Amino acid sequence: QVQVVESGGGLVQAGGSLRLSCTVSGVTFSDRSIGWFRRALGKEREAVSCIAWNGDNPYYADSVKGRFTISRDNAKNTVYLQMNSLKPEDTAMYYCAADSYARIVGYTCPRAPDFWGQGTQVTVSS
């Protein structure tokens, strides 16, 4: 059974930092692309950042480029999202998703993001 668990959210003032963690079990983690997504109230879900199974060419949404950094530690089955210079518009529920395809070629974000966590809330106050 695949489990995806996010942690690290919280309340922070604008300009502050948070580090989100996503731990995946039940699959060969090192073979999977992982994505961070977010959904703000009244808005559609959007991809924030993704990292391919081999770590090449991470993806960042334009709105977070230069502020967020994604990384992975395969020994810990964990992907991190370091979020700096947070803005009120970053307030959202953040979700992590793992690809059901292994070692997919040509995609940085999960080709089939079938495994999702429960999410972690990030709230940035102005």
MARBA-3410 file (N, C-alpha, C, O; in Angstrom, 1 decimal):
126
0.8,-1.2,0.0,0.0,0.0,0.0,0.9,1.2,0.0,1.8,1.4,0.8 ~ 0.6,2.1,-0.9,1.4,3.4,-1.0,0.9,4.4,0.0,-0.3,4.7,0.0 ~ 1.8,5.0,0.7,1.5,6.1,1.6,2.3,7.3,1.3,3.5,7.2,1.1 ~ 1.6,8.4,1.3,2.3,9.7,1.1,1.9,10.6,2.2,0.8,10.9,2.5 ~ 2.9,11.1,2.9,2.7,11.9,4.1,3.5,13.2,4.0,4.7,13.3,3.9
2.7,14.3,4.1,3.3,15.7,4.1,3.4,16.2,5.5,2.6,15.8,6.4 ~ 4.4,17.1,5.7,4.5,17.8,7.0,5.3,19.1,6.7,5.9,19.3,5.7 ~ 5.3,19.9,7.8,6.0,21.1,7.7,5.3,22.4,7.5,5.9,23.5,7.5 ~ 4.0,22.3,7.3,3.2,23.5,7.1,3.0,24.3,8.4,3.4,23.8,9.4 ~ 2.4,25.4,8.3,2.2,26.2,9.4,1.9,27.7,9.1,1.6,28.0,7.9
1.9,28.5,10.1,1.6,29.9,10.0,2.9,30.7,10.1,3.7,30.5,11.0 ~ 3.1,31.5,9.1,4.4,32.3,9.0,4.1,33.7,8.5,3.1,33.9,7.8 ~ 4.9,34.7,8.9,4.7,36.0,8.4,5.3,36.2,7.1,6.2,35.4,6.7 ~ 4.8,37.1,6.3,5.4,37.4,5.0,6.9,37.6,5.1,7.3,38.3,6.0 ~ 7.6,37.0,4.2,9.0,37.1,4.2,9.7,36.0,4.9,10.9,35.8,4.8
8.9,35.2,5.6,9.5,34.1,6.3,9.7,32.8,5.5,9.5,32.9,4.3 ~ 10.1,31.8,6.1,10.4,30.5,5.4,9.7,29.3,6.1,9.5,29.3,7.3 ~ 9.5,28.3,5.3,9.0,27.0,5.8,9.7,25.9,4.9,10.1,26.2,3.8 ~ 9.9,24.8,5.5,10.3,23.6,4.7,9.3,22.5,4.8,9.0,22.0,5.9 ~ 8.7,22.2,3.7,7.8,21.0,3.6,8.5,19.8,3.3,9.5,19.7,2.6
8.0,18.7,3.9,8.6,17.3,3.7,7.5,16.4,3.1,6.3,16.6,3.5 ~ 7.9,15.5,2.3,6.9,14.6,1.7,7.6,13.2,1.7,8.6,13.0,1.0 ~ 7.1,12.3,2.5,7.7,11.0,2.6,6.8,10.0,2.0,5.5,9.9,2.3 ~ 7.3,9.1,1.2,6.6,8.2,0.4,7.0,6.8,0.7,8.2,6.5,0.8 ~ 6.1,5.9,1.0,6.4,4.5,1.2,5.5,3.6,0.4,4.4,4.0,-0.1
5.9,2.4,0.2,5.1,1.4,-0.5,5.5,1.3,-2.0,4.9,0.5,-2.7 ~ 6.4,2.1,-2.5,6.9,2.1,-3.8,8.4,2.3,-3.8,9.0,2.7,-2.8 ~ 9.1,2.0,-4.9,10.5,2.3,-5.0,10.7,3.8,-5.2,10.5,4.2,-6.3 ~ 10.9,4.5,-4.1,10.9,5.9,-4.1,11.8,6.5,-5.2,11.5,7.5,-5.9 ~ 13.0,5.9,-5.3,14.1,6.5,-6.2,13.7,6.4,-7.6,14.3,7.1,-8.5
12.6,5.7,-8.0,12.2,5.5,-9.3,11.0,6.5,-9.7,10.6,6.5,-10.8 ~ 10.6,7.3,-8.7,9.4,8.0,-8.9,9.6,9.5,-9.0,10.4,10.1,-8.2 ~ 9.0,10.2,-9.9,8.9,11.6,-9.9,7.9,12.1,-8.9,6.9,11.4,-8.6 ~ 8.2,13.2,-8.2,7.4,13.7,-7.2,7.0,15.1,-7.5,7.8,15.9,-7.9 ~ 5.8,15.5,-7.2,5.4,16.9,-7.4,4.7,17.5,-6.1,4.1,16.8,-5.4
4.9,18.8,-6.0,4.2,19.5,-5.0,3.1,20.4,-5.7,3.4,21.0,-6.7 ~ 1.9,20.3,-5.2,0.8,21.0,-5.7,0.2,21.8,-4.6,0.4,21.6,-3.4 ~ -0.6,22.9,-5.0,-1.3,23.6,-4.0,-2.6,24.0,-4.5,-2.9,24.2,-5.7 ~ -3.5,24.2,-3.5,-4.9,24.7,-3.8,-5.2,25.7,-2.8,-5.4,25.5,-1.6 ~ -5.4,27.0,-3.3,-5.9,28.1,-2.4,-7.4,28.1,-2.5,-8.0,27.6,-3.4
-8.0,28.7,-1.5,-9.4,28.9,-1.4,-10.0,29.5,-2.7,-9.5,30.6,-3.1 ~ -10.9,28.9,-3.3,-11.5,29.5,-4.5,-10.7,29.4,-5.8,-11.1,29.9,-6.8 ~ -9.6,28.7,-5.7,-8.8,28.6,-6.9,-8.6,27.1,-7.2,-8.8,26.2,-6.4 ~ -8.2,26.9,-8.5,-7.9,25.5,-8.9,-6.5,25.1,-8.4,-5.6,25.9,-8.1 ~ -6.3,23.8,-8.3,-5.0,23.2,-7.9,-4.0,23.6,-9.0,-4.3,23.5,-10.2
-2.8,23.9,-8.5,-1.7,24.2,-9.4,-0.5,23.4,-9.0,-0.2,23.2,-7.8 ~ 0.3,23.1,-10.0,1.7,22.5,-9.7,2.6,23.6,-9.3,2.8,24.6,-10.0 ~ 3.2,23.4,-8.2,4.2,24.4,-7.6,5.6,24.0,-8.0,6.4,24.9,-8.5 ~ 6.0,22.8,-7.8,7.3,22.3,-8.1,7.4,20.8,-8.2,6.6,20.1,-7.5 ~ 8.2,20.3,-9.1,8.3,18.9,-9.3,9.8,18.5,-9.4,10.6,19.3,-9.8
10.1,17.3,-9.1,11.4,16.8,-9.3,11.3,15.4,-9.9,10.6,14.5,-9.4 ~ 12.1,15.1,-10.9,12.0,13.9,-11.6,12.7,12.8,-10.8,13.4,13.1,-9.8 ~ 12.5,11.6,-11.1,13.1,10.4,-10.4,14.6,10.5,-10.3,15.2,10.1,-9.4 ~ 15.2,11.1,-11.4,16.7,11.2,-11.5,17.2,12.6,-11.0,18.4,12.8,-11.1 ~ 16.3,13.4,-10.6,16.6,14.7,-10.0,16.9,15.8,-11.1,17.3,16.9,-10.7
16.8,15.5,-12.3,17.2,16.4,-13.4,16.2,17.5,-13.6,15.0,17.3,-13.4 ~ 16.6,18.7,-13.9,15.8,19.8,-14.3,14.5,20.0,-13.5,13.4,19.8,-14.0 ~ 14.6,20.3,-12.2,13.4,20.5,-11.5,12.5,21.6,-12.1,12.9,22.5,-12.7 ~ 11.2,21.4,-11.9,10.2,22.4,-12.4,9.7,23.3,-11.3,9.5,22.9,-10.1 ~ 9.6,24.6,-11.6,9.0,25.5,-10.7,8.0,26.4,-11.4,8.2,26.8,-12.6
6.9,26.6,-10.8,5.9,27.5,-11.3,6.5,28.9,-11.3,7.4,29.2,-10.5 ~ 6.2,29.7,-12.3,6.7,31.1,-12.4,6.6,31.9,-11.1,7.4,32.7,-10.7 ~ 5.5,31.6,-10.4,5.2,32.4,-9.2,6.1,32.1,-8.0,6.1,32.8,-7.1 ~ 6.8,31.0,-8.1,7.7,30.6,-7.0,9.2,30.5,-7.4,10.0,30.3,-6.5 ~ 9.5,30.7,-8.6,10.9,30.7,-9.1,11.7,31.7,-8.3,11.4,32.8,-8.1
12.9,31.2,-7.9,13.8,32.0,-7.1,13.5,32.1,-5.6,14.3,32.6,-4.9 ~ 12.4,31.5,-5.2,12.0,31.5,-3.8,11.9,30.1,-3.2,12.2,29.9,-2.1 ~ 11.5,29.2,-4.0,11.3,27.8,-3.6,12.4,26.9,-4.2,12.8,27.2,-5.3 ~ 12.8,25.9,-3.4,13.8,24.9,-3.9,13.3,23.6,-3.5,13.0,23.3,-2.4 ~ 13.2,22.7,-4.5,12.8,21.3,-4.3,14.1,20.4,-4.3,15.0,20.7,-5.0
14.1,19.4,-3.5,15.2,18.5,-3.4,14.7,17.1,-2.9,13.5,17.0,-2.4 ~ 15.5,16.1,-3.1,15.1,14.8,-2.7,16.2,14.1,-2.0,17.4,14.2,-2.4 ~ 15.8,13.2,-1.0,16.8,12.4,-0.3,16.3,11.0,-0.5,15.4,10.5,0.3 ~ 16.8,10.2,-1.4,16.3,8.9,-1.7,16.6,7.9,-0.5,15.8,7.0,-0.3 ~ 17.6,8.2,0.3,17.9,7.4,1.4,16.7,7.5,2.5,16.5,6.6,3.3
16.1,8.6,2.5,15.0,8.8,3.4,13.6,8.8,2.8,12.6,9.1,3.4 ~ 13.6,8.5,1.5,12.3,8.4,0.8,11.5,9.7,0.9,10.3,9.7,1.1 ~ 12.2,10.8,0.9,11.6,12.1,1.2,12.0,13.2,0.2,13.1,13.2,-0.3 ~ 11.0,14.0,-0.2,11.2,15.2,-1.0,10.9,16.4,-0.2,10.0,16.4,0.6 ~ 11.8,17.4,-0.3,11.6,18.6,0.5,11.3,19.8,-0.4,11.7,19.8,-1.6
10.5,20.7,0.1,10.3,22.0,-0.6,10.6,23.1,0.4,9.9,23.4,1.3 ~ 11.8,23.7,0.1,12.2,24.8,0.9,11.5,26.1,0.3,11.7,26.4,-0.8 ~ 10.8,26.8,1.2,10.0,27.9,0.7,10.5,29.2,1.5,10.4,29.3,2.7 ~ 11.1,30.1,0.7,11.7,31.3,1.3,10.9,32.5,0.8,10.2,32.4,-0.2 ~ 11.1,33.6,1.4,10.4,34.9,1.0,8.9,34.7,0.8,8.4,35.1,-0.3
8.3,34.0,1.7,6.9,33.7,1.5,6.0,34.9,1.4,6.3,35.9,2.1 ~ 5.0,34.8,0.6,4.0,35.9,0.4,2.6,35.4,0.8,2.4,34.2,0.8 ~ 1.8,36.4,1.1,0.4,36.0,1.4,-0.3,35.1,0.3,-1.1,34.3,0.6 ~ 0.1,35.4,-0.9,-0.5,34.6,-2.0,0.0,33.2,-2.1,-0.5,32.4,-2.9 ~ 1.0,32.8,-1.3,1.4,31.4,-1.2,0.5,30.6,-0.2,0.6,29.4,-0.1
-0.4,31.3,0.5,-1.3,30.6,1.4,-2.2,29.6,0.6,-2.8,30.0,-0.4 ~ -2.1,28.4,1.1,-2.8,27.3,0.4,-2.6,26.0,1.1,-1.8,25.9,2.1 ~ -3.4,25.0,0.7,-3.1,23.6,1.2,-2.1,23.1,0.2,-2.3,23.1,-1.1 ~ -1.0,22.5,0.7,0.0,22.0,-0.2,-0.1,20.5,-0.1,-0.1,19.8,0.9 ~ -0.1,19.9,-1.3,-0.1,18.4,-1.5,1.1,17.9,-2.2,1.7,18.6,-3.1
1.4,16.7,-1.8,2.5,16.0,-2.5,1.9,14.8,-3.3,1.0,14.2,-2.8 ~ 2.4,14.6,-4.5,1.9,13.5,-5.3,3.1,12.7,-5.9,4.1,13.3,-6.3 ~ 3.0,11.4,-5.9,4.0,10.5,-6.4,3.5,9.9,-7.7,2.3,9.6,-7.9 ~ 4.4,9.7,-8.6,4.0,9.1,-9.9,3.8,7.6,-9.8,4.5,6.9,-9.1 ~ 2.7,7.1,-10.4,2.5,5.7,-10.4,3.4,5.0,-11.5,3.6,3.8,-11.5
4.0,5.8,-12.4,4.9,5.3,-13.3,6.3,5.4,-12.7,6.6,6.3,-12.0 ~ 7.1,4.4,-13.1,8.5,4.4,-12.6,9.5,4.8,-13.7,9.3,4.3,-14.9 ~ 10.5,5.6,-13.3,11.5,5.9,-14.3,11.0,6.4,-15.6,11.5,6.1,-16.7 ~ 10.0,7.3,-15.5,9.4,7.8,-16.7,10.3,8.8,-17.4,11.0,9.5,-16.7 ~ 10.4,8.7,-18.7,11.4,9.6,-19.4,10.6,10.7,-20.1,9.5,10.6,-20.6
11.2,11.9,-20.0,10.6,13.0,-20.7,9.6,13.9,-19.8,9.1,14.8,-20.3 ~ 9.5,13.5,-18.6,8.6,14.3,-17.7,9.3,14.6,-16.4,10.0,13.8,-15.8 ~ 9.2,15.8,-15.9,9.7,16.2,-14.6,8.6,16.0,-13.6,8.9,15.5,-12.5 ~ 7.4,16.5,-13.9,6.3,16.3,-12.9,5.8,14.9,-13.1,5.9,14.3,-14.2 ~ 5.1,14.3,-12.1,4.5,13.0,-12.3,3.6,12.9,-13.5,2.7,13.7,-13.7
3.9,11.9,-14.3,3.1,11.6,-15.5,1.7,11.2,-15.1,0.7,11.5,-15.8 ~ 1.6,10.4,-14.1,0.4,9.9,-13.5,0.4,10.0,-12.0,0.8,9.1,-11.3 ~ 0.1,11.2,-11.5,0.1,11.5,-10.1,-1.0,10.8,-9.3,-2.0,11.5,-9.0 ~ -0.9,9.5,-9.1,-2.0,8.7,-8.6,-1.9,8.6,-7.1,-2.9,8.2,-6.4 ~ -0.8,8.9,-6.5,-0.6,8.7,-5.0,-0.5,10.1,-4.4,0.5,10.8,-4.6
-1.5,10.4,-3.5,-1.5,11.7,-2.9,-1.5,11.6,-1.4,-2.0,10.7,-0.8 ~ -1.0,12.7,-0.8,-1.1,12.8,0.6,-2.3,13.6,1.0,-3.1,14.0,0.2 ~ -2.4,13.8,2.3,-3.6,14.5,2.9,-3.4,16.0,2.8,-4.4,16.8,3.0 ~ -2.2,16.5,2.6,-1.9,17.9,2.5,-1.5,18.5,3.8,-1.7,18.0,4.9 ~ -0.8,19.6,3.7,-0.3,20.4,4.8,-0.6,21.9,4.6,-0.3,22.4,3.5
-1.2,22.5,5.5,-1.7,23.9,5.3,-0.5,24.9,5.5,0.2,24.8,6.5 ~ -0.4,25.8,4.6,0.6,26.9,4.7,-0.2,28.2,4.7,-1.0,28.5,3.8 ~ 0.0,29.0,5.7,-0.7,30.3,5.8,0.3,31.4,6.1,1.1,31.3,7.0 ~ 0.3,32.3,5.2,1.3,33.4,5.2,0.5,34.7,5.6,-0.3,35.1,4.8 ~ 0.9,35.3,6.7,0.2,36.5,7.1,0.9,37.7,6.6,2.1,37.7,6.5
0.2,38.8,6.3,0.8,40.0,5.8,1.2,40.9,6.9,1.8,42.0,6.7
END
